[in-house]
Amino acid sequence: MPNILALLRQRPGYTLTRLLWVLFNIISGAALGWLICYGLLNLDGWPVWAGTVLAGAAIGGLWVWQWSVDLRSQADQARRVKLGLVGFMLAAVLVIGGYSLWSLYRIGRILPNTASYAGNFERLWGAMKAAYPYFDEKGVDWAAVREHYAPLVAQVKSDEEYYALVDEILRGLQDGHTQLSVNAPAGEWCCFAVAEEIEGRAVITSSGPEARQAGLIPGTILLSVDGRPVEDLVAEQEERVIVSTPWQRRYLAFFRLLSLPADRMTAEVSFLAAEGEVVSVLLQREEDSSGRQTAQLDSTPLIRGERLPSEAGLIRIPTFSSSTGHDLVAEFDLALDSLMDAPGIILDLRGNSGGSTFISDRIAGRFFDQVVEYGYEVYPLRLPMRGYRSRGIYIVQPRGNTYHGPVILLTDPANFSTAENFIAALVDSGRAGTVGQVTGGGSGNPVSFDLPGGAQARFSTGAFHRLNGALIEGQGIEPDFPVLRTIQDVIDGRDTVLETAQEVLLSGRE
């Protein structure tokens, strides 16, 4: 150390360069330690930080030692130490970088083969073989898929033919996060009204202004669209929809009954009026000067809160999507802050199909005063964007002023992906109960694979498990208090799911 201090006084520029080099290696060593602890060893919490600090200190300390050896005029030994350290760091960089490039290449994120259909298919098949987590759960023999489809792919002559085969393959997995994505024209569809299956009938539960003007009000029983019976249309939609559970497939099939594709401007609808007569009307969509379709459901605020007559607080959370243009966390905080004195909070998640866990976990953080682990995800392939882990832990960090009162979640089959993670976080921690219907049952953490012609194949890369080891994919989350609405409930404007939630809160059964 005295020799180093003396050199610092005599040759400050040279010494500063050495110190910067040592600092660089401390940072590099710390990064290496983090990758080993967090990625290779799948550690979490303080062991990761301890390993990071120790690795940084060790690498930096070795370079300081090399410097001291050099100052003692032990040139040969100093040279050997330097070569060893440089070799070690270079090897680490090459190994990490090489593995990163190899793993990204395997899943098609770099240099995807789009030059030929056969080559692209082999790359896609190999990518999913390496990274897709649900083959066993789906009962799919992936080797047999290749054996069957490779000869068919060799015969295709156009992008459309290839897309049809890829779509057929991905559909066979029945995974809501695994599907073909083709660039669609803007304004692909418009929705006049929403229908749900209630008491075995297609019942309108929400309608836009055009539909209401035509008599399609909540409680109306839909009979046919363009002369085709509802039963046939539902069966057709069930073949088209790619989801993870039969109940969500049926839910979405009814939801899409009054959605029109881009090349359709009108729909002839017949329905059963309140008086019992069959009425036929023509629904027509128009476009304003900006090209926007006018036949849409009424827009509503995103996250909003209110105080119910029971004094319970109600907060509606229709999405966790980061693409809404809204600060959803701020909106939620504003709603919850106005209800902190409520004897209970009801979170209405019906219709929420997911979004970003960064948003959902921050919202969940308002209901905990300590860190809560609520699940883990298993990755068949260690990927750089997953921190090179084979297993990821999902946690909620406490945030802001904690609400400690009872919480009830309203659920339905539309709940999917991140929305189900949010439900699992509050339910499995014992923090909330649920009222409504079973959730959609989909979780996948997908990546995209480029196809010839600009389309993409998206597929799951992670299998999310609840704390008890149960999958959400293909299973969903059962409500604590199942509630099914009747047609008369819809006609009367009664929200029996919300009513039941208030009863549960008042009775203290959550």
Secondary structure, DSSP 4 states (H G I P E B T S, - for coil): -HHHHHHHHH-HHHHHHHHHHHHHHHHHHHHHHHIIIIIIS---SHHHHHHHHHHHHHHHHHHHHHHHHHHTT-HHHHHHHHHHHHHHHHHHHHHHHHHHHHHHHHTTSSS---S-HHHHHHHHHHHHHHH---HHHHT--HHHHHHHHHHHHTT--SHHHHHHHHHHHHHTT--TT-EEE----SS--EESEEEEEETTEEEEEEE-HHHHHTT--TTPEEEEETTEEHHHHHHHHHHH---SSHHHHHHHHHHGGGEE-TT--EEEEEEE-TTS-EEEEEEE--B-TT--BS--PPP--SSEEEE-TTS-EEEE---B-TTSSS-HHHHHHHHHHTTTT-S-EEEE-TT---B-HHHHHHHHGGG-SS-EEEEEEE-SS--GGGTT-SEEEEEE---SS---S-EEEEE-TT--THHHHHHHHHHHTTSEEEEES--------EEEEE-GGG-EEEEE--EEEETTS-BSTTT----SEE----HHHHHHT--HHHHHHHHHHHHT--
